[in-house]
Amino acid sequence: MPEFLKLIPIQQALNVLLQQMVVKVETERVHTLEALGRVTAEAIRSPIPLPTFPRSTVDGYAVRAADTFGASESLPAYLRLSGEIPMGSSPGFDINPGETGLIHTGGMLPESSNAVVMIEYTQQVAADTVEILRSVAVGENIIKIGEDVQPGEEVIPAGRRIRPAEIGGLAALGILELEVRHKPVVGIISSGDEVIAPDGKLTPGQVRDINSYSLSVLIEQTGGIARRYGILPDQVDALEAACRHALEECDVLLITAGSSASARDLTARVIDQLGSPGVLVHGVSIKPGKPTILAICNQKVVIGLPGNPVSALVIAGLFVVPVVESLLGLAEVGVRRKLIARLNTNVPSQAGREDYVAAKLYEDQQGYHVDPIFSKSNLIFSLVRANCMIRVPADATGLTAGELVDVYLLT
């Protein structure tokens, strides 16, 4: 019986791989503006409090809160206007009892003021007099020094992927450089006598290389560097030589199209010759993508992906992405964006394996709904038409229209 028919569950297979991975810590320093999508190599702490001065969150009048107690439209309080607080500089005057000052959103509060009355609840009745039509509590409509961030506080932990929000936060703190993890290099080899480059002219029986391109952008999107090594014929010596060369230059190696059940399957044999311990898993209980190979060769991850372009992308999302994330040092590995949606059409399945079905997710007044896209498993445009994948659990014999199902978003 072929080895890959000894199927194991997805999570178990992933755990086997990740537990034997060797993650080397290599870092580099980058400018904050170039850090989008990178992963922090160390915790970042604030050198200053934020904000650095007490500021107003509204347009209005800076006051001592006690001067407004009891104020209402029927019984307003009257305060003397001391002046207008300029933006971008110190107020230039203090607020004494019975006084107020005009302040704008983001303006610096005078030292003795402890609240701001929104301008909607005031009326200037004379050049030096303001009518207060509502009382405010101490701290209302203001932000105190350090209310957002305290000096020395950890603002971004190690292992965090930098998003636009983090870029803005770093800029607010004056942090213009940070230490990030090196991007892992992932080599990609396509194999198969029938596979030609996308710019080649098709002849009967040939197909263009889809996987090298789809996998490359998935790797780049995850935070790695993709390196394509071309298309290899179904010959042991040629495939092994190319794999050894790629493995010397890369942190991870992907080989597509060589993991079928046919006698032409060379991938498992070649991988086992690349280094110890070799193949760890050959066959995962999933559809699509059952004939997947997971290996460690001389401390580097090698994955044999199905040649089927849909299967290759699904399996890459489940196994390649977590491997790249682990090498990046992400604190959370393998976290996928998931929603719960109501299924509109029955989805058949076979118990004992986990199925992933391309689907179209949409939202209406009743919530999220999902329509499966039924097609042959090797049609790449079934994924192009989809924006999500429906997960069918291994213990299910199918999903029924109307039930709530797990949906993983495609990015």
Residue pairs with C-beta under 8 A, 6 or more apart in sequence:
2 261
3 268
3 282
3 283
4 259
4 261
4 268
4 282
4 283
4 290
4 291
4 293
5 261
5 283
6 282
6 283
7 283
7 284
7 285
7 290
7 353
8 16
8 281
8 283
8 284
8 285
9 284
9 285
9 354
9 394
10 284
10 285
10 286
10 318
10 354
13 281
13 284
13 292
13 294
13 319
14 318
14 319
14 322
14 334
16 280
16 281
16 294
17 280
17 281
17 294
17 296
17 301
17 319
17 323
18 322
18 323
18 326
18 333
20 277
20 280
20 296
21 296
21 301
21 323
21 326
21 327
22 299
22 300
23 326
23 327
23 329
25 41
25 181
25 329
26 181
26 182
27 41
27 42
27 179
27 180
27 181
27 182
28 179
28 180
28 182
29 177
29 178
29 179
29 180
30 38
30 177
30 178
30 180
31 176
31 177
32 167
32 170
32 171
32 175
32 176
32 177
32 178
33 167
35 162
35 166
35 167
35 170
35 178
35 180
36 162
36 163
36 164
36 167
37 161
37 162
37 223
38 161
38 162
38 180
38 181
38 183
38 223
39 159
39 160
39 161
39 162
39 180
39 181
39 223
39 328
39 329
39 330
40 156
40 157
40 158
40 159
40 160
40 162
40 178
40 179
40 180
40 181
41 158
41 179
41 180
41 181
41 329
42 158
42 179
43 154
43 156
43 157
43 158
44 154
44 155
44 156
44 170
44 175
44 178
45 152
45 153
45 154
45 155
46 149
46 150
46 151
46 152
46 153
46 155
46 173
47 151
47 173
47 174
47 175
48 149
48 151
48 173
48 174
49 145
49 146
49 149
49 150
49 151
50 146
50 148
50 149
50 172
50 173
51 143
51 145
51 146
51 147
51 148
52 145
53 108
53 109
53 145
54 108
54 109
54 142
54 143
54 144
54 145
55 106
55 107
55 108
55 109
55 142
55 143
56 62
56 103
56 104
56 105
56 106
56 107
56 109
56 116
56 141
56 142
57 105
57 116
57 141
57 142
57 143
58 105
58 116
58 118
58 119
58 141
59 103
59 104
59 105
59 118
59 119
60 102
60 103
60 116
60 117
60 118
60 119
60 121
60 122
60 141
61 79
61 100
61 101
61 102
61 103
61 116
61 117
61 119
61 122
61 130
61 132
62 85
62 91
62 95
62 100
62 101
62 102
62 103
62 109
62 110
62 113
62 115
62 116
63 79
63 95
63 100
63 113
63 114
63 115
63 116
63 117
63 132
63 136
64 95
64 97
64 99
64 112
64 113
64 114
64 115
65 114
65 115
65 135
65 136
65 137
65 138
65 139
65 140
66 97
67 77
67 79
67 97
67 98
67 99
67 100
67 132
68 77
68 115
68 117
68 132
68 134
68 135
68 136
69 135
70 77
70 135
71 77
71 132
71 133
71 134
71 135
72 133
72 134
72 135
73 133
73 134
76 131
76 132
76 133
77 131
77 132
77 135
78 125
78 129
78 130
78 131
78 132
79 98
79 99
79 100
79 129
79 130
79 132
80 98
80 99
80 100
80 128
80 129
80 130
81 99
81 100
81 101
81 102
81 124
81 127
81 128
81 129
81 130
82 93
82 95
82 96
82 99
82 100
82 101
83 92
83 93
83 101
83 102
84 101
84 102
84 103
85 91
85 92
85 101
85 102
85 103
85 104
85 107
85 108
85 109
85 110
86 92
86 107
87 104
87 106
87 107
89 108
90 108
91 101
91 107
91 108
91 109
91 110
93 101
93 110
94 110
94 111
94 112
95 101
95 110
95 111
95 112
95 113
96 112
100 117
100 130
100 132
101 110
101 113
103 109
103 116
109 116
109 142
114 138
114 139
114 142
115 136
115 137
115 138
115 139
115 140
115 141
115 142
116 136
116 140
116 141
116 142
117 132
117 134
117 136
117 141
118 134
118 141
121 132
121 133
121 134
122 130
122 131
122 132
122 133
123 130
123 131
123 133
124 130
124 131
125 131
149 155
149 173
155 169
155 173
156 162
156 166
156 169
156 170
157 331
158 329
158 331
159 329
159 330
159 331
159 332
160 166
160 330
160 331
161 223
161 328
161 330
162 178
162 180
170 176
170 178
181 327
181 328
181 329
183 223
183 224
183 225
183 328
184 224
184 225
184 251
184 252
184 324
184 327
184 328
185 224
185 225
185 227
185 249
185 250
185 251
185 252
186 219
186 224
186 225
186 226
186 227
186 250
186 251
186 252
186 253
186 254
186 320
186 324
187 227
187 228
187 229
187 246
187 247
187 249
187 250
187 252
187 253
187 254
188 211
188 212
188 215
188 216
188 219
188 226
188 227
188 228
188 229
188 254
188 256
189 229
189 230
189 232
189 239
189 242
189 243
189 246
189 253
189 254
189 255
189 256
190 209
190 211
190 212
190 230
190 231
190 232
190 256
190 257
191 231
191 232
191 233
191 234
191 239
191 255
191 256
191 257
191 258
191 266
191 267
191 307
192 231
192 233
192 234
192 257
192 258
192 307
193 233
193 234
194 205
194 206
194 207
195 206
195 207
195 208
195 209
195 231
195 257
195 307
196 202
196 206
196 207
196 208
196 209
196 231
197 208
197 209
197 231
198 208
198 209
198 213
200 206
200 208
202 208
209 231
210 309
210 312
210 380
211 256
211 257
211 305
211 307
211 309
211 312
212 228
212 231
212 256
214 309
214 312
214 313
214 380
215 226
215 254
215 256
215 305
215 312
215 313
215 316
215 320
216 226
216 228
217 226
218 313
218 316
218 317
218 320
218 321
219 225
219 226
219 320
219 324
220 226
221 411
222 320
222 321
222 324
222 325
223 324
223 325
223 328
224 252
224 324
224 327
224 328
227 246
227 249
227 250
229 242
229 245
229 246
230 242
232 238
232 239
232 242
233 239
234 258
234 264
234 266
235 266
236 266
236 269
236 270
239 255
239 258
239 266
239 267
239 270
240 270
240 273
240 274
243 253
243 255
243 270
243 271
243 274
243 302
244 274
246 253
247 253
247 274
247 275
247 297
247 298
247 300
247 302
250 300
251 300
251 301
251 327
252 300
252 301
252 302
252 303
252 320
252 323
252 324
252 327
253 297
253 300
253 301
253 302
253 303
254 302
254 303
254 305
254 316
254 320
255 267
255 270
255 271
255 293
255 302
255 303
255 304
255 305
256 304
256 305
256 306
256 307
256 312
257 305
257 306
257 307
258 265
258 266
258 267
258 270
258 304
258 307
259 265
259 267
259 268
259 282
259 291
259 292
259 293
259 304
259 305
259 306
259 307
260 291
260 306
260 307
261 291
265 291
267 293
267 304
268 279
268 282
268 293
268 304
271 278
271 279
271 293
271 295
271 297
271 302
271 304
272 278
272 279
272 295
274 295
274 297
274 298
274 302
275 296
275 297
275 298
275 300
276 297
276 298
277 295
277 296
278 295
278 296
278 297
279 293
279 294
279 295
280 294
280 295
280 296
281 292
281 293
281 294
281 295
282 291
282 292
282 293
282 294
283 290
283 291
283 292
284 290
284 292
284 315
285 352
285 353
285 354
285 394
286 292
286 314
286 315
286 318
286 353
286 354
286 355
286 356
287 350
287 353
287 354
287 355
287 356
287 377
288 306
288 308
288 310
288 311
288 314
288 315
288 356
288 377
289 305
289 306
289 308
289 311
289 312
289 314
289 315
289 318
290 306
290 353
291 304
291 306
292 303
292 304
292 305
292 306
292 315
292 319
293 302
293 303
293 304
294 301
294 303
294 304
294 319
295 301
295 302
295 303
295 304
296 302
301 323
303 315
303 319
303 320
303 323
305 311
305 312
305 315
305 316
305 320
306 312
306 315
308 377
308 378
309 378
309 380
309 383
310 358
310 377
310 378
310 379
310 380
310 382
310 383
311 377
311 378
313 383
314 356
314 389
317 336
321 334
322 333
322 334
325 332
325 333
325 334
326 333
336 408
336 409
337 408
337 409
337 411
338 406
338 407
338 408
338 409
339 361
339 368
339 388
339 406
339 407
339 409
340 368
340 404
340 405
340 406
340 407
341 361
341 367
341 368
341 369
341 370
341 404
341 405
341 407
342 366
342 367
342 368
342 369
342 370
342 402
342 403
342 404
342 405
343 369
343 370
343 372
343 390
343 399
343 400
343 401
343 402
343 403
343 404
343 405
344 369
344 370
344 371
344 401
345 371
345 372
345 401
346 398
346 399
346 400
346 401
347 355
347 357
347 372
347 390
347 392
347 398
347 399
348 398
349 355
349 392
349 396
349 397
349 398
349 399
350 397
351 394
351 395
351 396
351 397
352 394
353 394
354 391
354 392
354 393
354 394
355 391
355 392
356 389
356 390
356 391
356 392
356 408
357 372
357 373
357 374
357 389
357 390
357 392
358 372
358 373
358 375
358 382
358 383
358 385
358 386
358 388
358 389
358 390
359 370
359 371
359 372
359 373
359 386
359 387
359 388
359 389
359 390
359 407
360 370
360 371
360 373
360 385
360 386
360 387
360 388
361 368
361 369
361 370
361 387
361 388
361 407
361 409
362 368
362 369
362 370
362 371
363 369
368 407
370 388
370 390
370 405
370 407
372 390
373 382
373 385
373 386
375 382
376 382
383 410
386 410
387 409
387 410
388 407
388 408
388 409
388 410
389 407
389 408
389 410
390 399
390 405
390 406
390 407
391 405
391 406
391 407
391 408
392 398
392 399
392 405
399 405
